[in-house]
Structure formats: C-alpha cells, structure tokens
Amino acid sequence: QVQLVESGGGLVQPGGSLRLSCAASGSTFKIYNMNWYRQAPGNQRELVARITTDSSTSYADSVKGRFTISRDNAKKTVYLQLNSLKPEDTAVYYCNAVYSILSYWGQGTQVTVST
C-alpha cells in the first residue's frame, strides 16, 4: 500500500510559478506510474500529467509546454512544476499512484491563480 501526501499549493498571480510535491510512503515507489490530476469546482477530475516507471512523460494539451512532471525514486517523490500559470489552472491538484489494478490517491493541494 502507498500513502501519498501533496504539498506546494497556494495562491499565485497569473504568469507565476509553483512546484507541487507528492511524497509517498512504502518501499515500492519505483514500480508505480505516477499521475497528477486536477479538479476545479463544478468540473470533472482531469489528468494533467503522467510519468511512467521509466520516466516517460505525457501531458494534457492544456498544460503542455507550461507544466513539467518529474520523479525522484530515491526520495519517493513526484513533482509537478507549474509555470506561466493561468486563472483556468485554478483547481485542487491530486497525486495518483498506479500499479496494475492498484490505484492510490493523495488528499489534494489547492492551487489558486488570481490577481
């Protein structure tokens, strides 16, 4: 089992940056594909970025070129660098770990982009 704890959210002005972190417990972090999702009020949860066990990455079109996902297996942590933030990026951001049929979620961290 994996427990995930996100951090790094906050209030930022448009055009600003944040770095989200997701720290995992357990000894098998490296076997999990890791995802970042987000959910804005009234919207469905959407996949933002994914990083596989071999560090291949993919992104939603809406964040491509602005967000970067990375992982540090030694620290059991996955990161999401958010640059050039827009008001429409405002959402709760969730970390997700997937291995086979197993899927674990963190509690989420709020990102608010506003003047």
GUNULUM-853203 format. One record per residue (C-alpha): residue number from 1; y, x, z. Coordinates in pm, 1 decimal, decimal comma, padded with zeros to 6 digits. Example, Ala and Ser with C-alpha at 12.3 -4.5 7.8 and 13.67 -1.06 7.14 Angstrom:
BEGIN
[1; [-00450,0; 01230,0; 00780,0]]
[2; [-00106,0; 01367,0; 00714,0]]
This chain:
BEGIN
[1; [00000,0; 00000,0; 00000,0]]
[2; [00356,3; 00110,5; -00072,9]]
[3; [00673,7; 00017,5; 00110,8]]
[4; [00998,7; 00056,1; -00080,7]]
[5; [01347,6; 00090,8; 00063,3]]
[6; [01650,0; 00082,9; -00165,4]]
[7; [01989,9; 00227,1; -00083,0]]
[8; [02312,4; 00328,4; -00251,8]]
[9; [02459,1; -00005,4; -00348,8]]
[10; [02817,3; -00104,3; -00281,9]]
[11; [03148,4; -00213,0; -00425,9]]
[12; [03283,7; -00015,0; -00718,8]]
[13; [03562,7; -00063,9; -00969,6]]
[14; [03489,4; -00117,9; -01338,7]]
[15; [03417,0; 00213,8; -01505,4]]
[16; [03289,5; 00362,9; -01182,7]]
[17; [02951,4; 00504,4; -01090,5]]
[18; [02683,4; 00459,9; -00828,0]]
[19; [02346,4; 00616,0; -00763,3]]
[20; [02073,4; 00394,4; -00627,3]]
[21; [01774,4; 00539,8; -00447,0]]
[22; [01436,5; 00388,3; -00372,2]]
[23; [01230,4; 00569,8; -00112,4]]
[24; [00859,2; 00497,5; -00098,9]]
[25; [00610,8; 00534,1; 00181,7]]
[26; [00247,3; 00631,0; 00132,7]]
[27; [00078,3; 00930,0; -00022,5]]
[28; [00012,6; 00799,6; -00372,7]]
[29; [00364,6; 00753,8; -00507,5]]
[30; [00293,9; 00960,2; -00819,1]]
[31; [00039,5; 00712,7; -00953,2]]
[32; [00289,8; 00428,3; -00969,7]]
[33; [00501,4; 00331,8; -01265,0]]
[34; [00842,4; 00255,8; -01120,1]]
[35; [01090,1; -00009,6; -01228,1]]
[36; [01440,3; -00117,9; -01140,8]]
[37; [01518,9; -00486,6; -01177,4]]
[38; [01835,6; -00677,8; -01105,5]]
[39; [01919,2; -01038,0; -01031,9]]
[40; [02263,9; -01191,2; -01049,5]]
[41; [02340,2; -01528,3; -00886,7]]
[42; [02200,6; -01812,1; -01097,0]]
[43; [02011,9; -01573,0; -01324,0]]
[44; [01650,6; -01468,8; -01353,0]]
[45; [01545,2; -01127,4; -01236,8]]
[46; [01559,9; -00887,3; -01530,8]]
[47; [01407,5; -00547,1; -01594,5]]
[48; [01675,0; -00279,5; -01614,6]]
[49; [01483,7; 00047,1; -01639,7]]
[50; [01133,0; 00183,1; -01618,3]]
[51; [00983,9; 00526,5; -01559,2]]
[52; [00615,7; 00593,4; -01601,3]]
[53; [00391,1; 00833,8; -01414,8]]
[54; [00455,8; 01096,9; -01683,4]]
[55; [00833,2; 01031,7; -01660,4]]
[56; [00870,6; 00843,5; -01986,0]]
[57; [01168,9; 00612,4; -01958,1]]
[58; [01288,0; 00289,7; -02113,4]]
[59; [01595,8; 00071,3; -02063,8]]
[60; [01728,8; -00274,2; -02124,2]]
[61; [01966,5; -00281,1; -02419,0]]
[62; [02249,0; -00391,5; -02190,9]]
[63; [02237,1; -00067,6; -01990,6]]
[64; [02116,8; 00184,1; -02247,4]]
[65; [02343,7; 00487,9; -02254,1]]
[66; [02501,3; 00399,0; -01917,8]]
[67; [02211,4; 00398,1; -01670,2]]
[68; [01956,9; 00673,0; -01609,0]]
[69; [01630,6; 00638,3; -01420,4]]
[70; [01456,1; 00940,2; -01270,9]]
[71; [01191,0; 01016,7; -01013,2]]
[72; [01111,4; 01292,5; -00766,3]]
[73; [00744,5; 01270,9; -00674,3]]
[74; [00779,1; 01534,4; -00402,9]]
[75; [01040,5; 01317,9; -00230,2]]
[76; [00860,1; 00994,0; -00321,2]]
[77; [01187,0; 00861,0; -00452,4]]
[78; [01307,8; 00696,4; -00770,3]]
[79; [01674,9; 00694,3; -00864,6]]
[80; [01897,0; 00484,7; -01085,5]]
[81; [02224,6; 00643,0; -01189,2]]
[82; [02474,1; 00375,5; -01289,4]]
[83; [02771,3; 00492,5; -01495,2]]
[84; [03051,2; 00309,0; -01677,0]]
[85; [02987,3; 00005,3; -01464,1]]
[86; [03099,8; -00336,3; -01581,5]]
[87; [03157,9; -00657,8; -01386,8]]
[88; [02848,0; -00803,4; -01552,0]]
[89; [02639,7; -00534,1; -01382,1]]
[90; [02703,4; -00710,0; -01051,6]]
[91; [02366,8; -00806,6; -00905,2]]
[92; [02110,1; -00729,5; -00641,6]]
[93; [01906,3; -00434,6; -00765,5]]
[94; [01537,1; -00418,6; -00676,9]]
[95; [01289,1; -00135,2; -00689,3]]
[96; [00934,6; -00216,7; -00804,3]]
[97; [00617,2; -00006,5; -00796,5]]
[98; [00326,4; -00098,4; -01022,1]]
[99; [-00030,0; 00034,4; -01041,5]]
[100; [-00292,0; -00170,0; -01219,4]]
[101; [-00270,4; -00520,1; -01068,2]]
[102; [-00078,2; -00397,6; -00766,2]]
[103; [00295,8; -00459,5; -00751,6]]
[104; [00531,1; -00387,5; -00464,0]]
[105; [00898,4; -00471,9; -00418,9]]
[106; [01181,8; -00346,6; -00208,4]]
[107; [01432,8; -00567,9; -00033,4]]
[108; [01712,1; -00501,6; -00280,7]]
[109; [02056,8; -00344,5; -00267,6]]
[110; [02377,1; -00520,2; -00371,6]]
[111; [02593,9; -00373,5; -00646,2]]
[112; [02932,3; -00536,0; -00697,2]]
[113; [03162,9; -00426,2; -00977,4]]
[114; [03511,1; -00564,1; -00926,9]]
[115; [03878,1; -00476,2; -00901,9]]
